[in-house]
């Protein structure tokens, strides 16, 4: 089980990636000044960001998450989620530890093309 500090560091890495790509953070877990994101269905979200009119959701995955048989269902549901004000689908950024990128890519290869094109894998540092 990972500590709150480890979770915060993983989310910080994901947020840093979003910032470098021009996204503005709207909400995030473990933030001082921003609210925590609302769940999408029954699934927890770590960050919500916006770039122009595009919405991005971010979640961080652990090795246990990558071994979860329900992960594909979760990814499919989140990527096909519609925002309230728009029919635009969201982009999902997956924060994956560097040592598990290949496994995440293999999982994504089993997902249909429409869903897969809305998911971006972000390499985040492994815990020290």
Secondary structure as a PSIPRED ss2 file (coil, helix, strand):
# PSIPRED VFORMAT (PSIPRED V4.0)

   1 X C   1.000  0.000  0.000
   2 X C   1.000  0.000  0.000
   3 X C   1.000  0.000  0.000
   4 X H   0.000  1.000  0.000
   5 X H   0.000  1.000  0.000
   6 X H   0.000  1.000  0.000
   7 X H   0.000  1.000  0.000
   8 X H   0.000  1.000  0.000
   9 X H   0.000  1.000  0.000
  10 X H   0.000  1.000  0.000
  11 X H   0.000  1.000  0.000
  12 X H   0.000  1.000  0.000
  13 X H   0.000  1.000  0.000
  14 X H   0.000  1.000  0.000
  15 X H   0.000  1.000  0.000
  16 X H   0.000  1.000  0.000
  17 X H   0.000  1.000  0.000
  18 X H   0.000  1.000  0.000
  19 X H   0.000  1.000  0.000
  20 X H   0.000  1.000  0.000
  21 X C   1.000  0.000  0.000
  22 X C   1.000  0.000  0.000
  23 X C   1.000  0.000  0.000
  24 X E   0.000  0.000  1.000
  25 X E   0.000  0.000  1.000
  26 X E   0.000  0.000  1.000
  27 X E   0.000  0.000  1.000
  28 X E   0.000  0.000  1.000
  29 X C   1.000  0.000  0.000
  30 X C   1.000  0.000  0.000
  31 X C   1.000  0.000  0.000
  32 X C   1.000  0.000  0.000
  33 X C   1.000  0.000  0.000
  34 X C   1.000  0.000  0.000
  35 X C   1.000  0.000  0.000
  36 X C   1.000  0.000  0.000
  37 X C   1.000  0.000  0.000
  38 X C   1.000  0.000  0.000
  39 X C   1.000  0.000  0.000
  40 X E   0.000  0.000  1.000
  41 X C   1.000  0.000  0.000
  42 X C   1.000  0.000  0.000
  43 X E   0.000  0.000  1.000
  44 X C   1.000  0.000  0.000
  45 X C   1.000  0.000  0.000
  46 X C   1.000  0.000  0.000
  47 X E   0.000  0.000  1.000
  48 X E   0.000  0.000  1.000
  49 X E   0.000  0.000  1.000
  50 X E   0.000  0.000  1.000
  51 X E   0.000  0.000  1.000
  52 X C   1.000  0.000  0.000
  53 X C   1.000  0.000  0.000
  54 X E   0.000  0.000  1.000
  55 X E   0.000  0.000  1.000
  56 X E   0.000  0.000  1.000
  57 X E   0.000  0.000  1.000
  58 X E   0.000  0.000  1.000
  59 X E   0.000  0.000  1.000
  60 X E   0.000  0.000  1.000
  61 X E   0.000  0.000  1.000
  62 X C   1.000  0.000  0.000
  63 X H   0.000  1.000  0.000
  64 X H   0.000  1.000  0.000
  65 X H   0.000  1.000  0.000
  66 X H   0.000  1.000  0.000
  67 X H   0.000  1.000  0.000
  68 X C   1.000  0.000  0.000
  69 X C   1.000  0.000  0.000
  70 X C   1.000  0.000  0.000
  71 X H   0.000  1.000  0.000
  72 X H   0.000  1.000  0.000
  73 X H   0.000  1.000  0.000
  74 X H   0.000  1.000  0.000
  75 X H   0.000  1.000  0.000
  76 X H   0.000  1.000  0.000
  77 X H   0.000  1.000  0.000
  78 X H   0.000  1.000  0.000
  79 X H   0.000  1.000  0.000
  80 X C   1.000  0.000  0.000
  81 X C   1.000  0.000  0.000
  82 X E   0.000  0.000  1.000
  83 X C   1.000  0.000  0.000
  84 X C   1.000  0.000  0.000
  85 X C   1.000  0.000  0.000
  86 X C   1.000  0.000  0.000
  87 X C   1.000  0.000  0.000
  88 X C   1.000  0.000  0.000
  89 X E   0.000  0.000  1.000
  90 X C   1.000  0.000  0.000
  91 X E   0.000  0.000  1.000
  92 X E   0.000  0.000  1.000
  93 X E   0.000  0.000  1.000
  94 X E   0.000  0.000  1.000
  95 X E   0.000  0.000  1.000
  96 X E   0.000  0.000  1.000
  97 X E   0.000  0.000  1.000
  98 X H   0.000  1.000  0.000
  99 X H   0.000  1.000  0.000
 100 X H   0.000  1.000  0.000
 101 X H   0.000  1.000  0.000
 102 X H   0.000  1.000  0.000
 103 X H   0.000  1.000  0.000
 104 X H   0.000  1.000  0.000
 105 X H   0.000  1.000  0.000
 106 X H   0.000  1.000  0.000
 107 X H   0.000  1.000  0.000
 108 X H   0.000  1.000  0.000
 109 X H   0.000  1.000  0.000
 110 X C   1.000  0.000  0.000
 111 X C   1.000  0.000  0.000
 112 X C   1.000  0.000  0.000
 113 X H   0.000  1.000  0.000
 114 X H   0.000  1.000  0.000
 115 X H   0.000  1.000  0.000
 116 X H   0.000  1.000  0.000
 117 X C   1.000  0.000  0.000
 118 X C   1.000  0.000  0.000
 119 X E   0.000  0.000  1.000
 120 X E   0.000  0.000  1.000
 121 X E   0.000  0.000  1.000
 122 X E   0.000  0.000  1.000
 123 X E   0.000  0.000  1.000
 124 X E   0.000  0.000  1.000
 125 X C   1.000  0.000  0.000
 126 X C   1.000  0.000  0.000
 127 X C   1.000  0.000  0.000
 128 X C   1.000  0.000  0.000
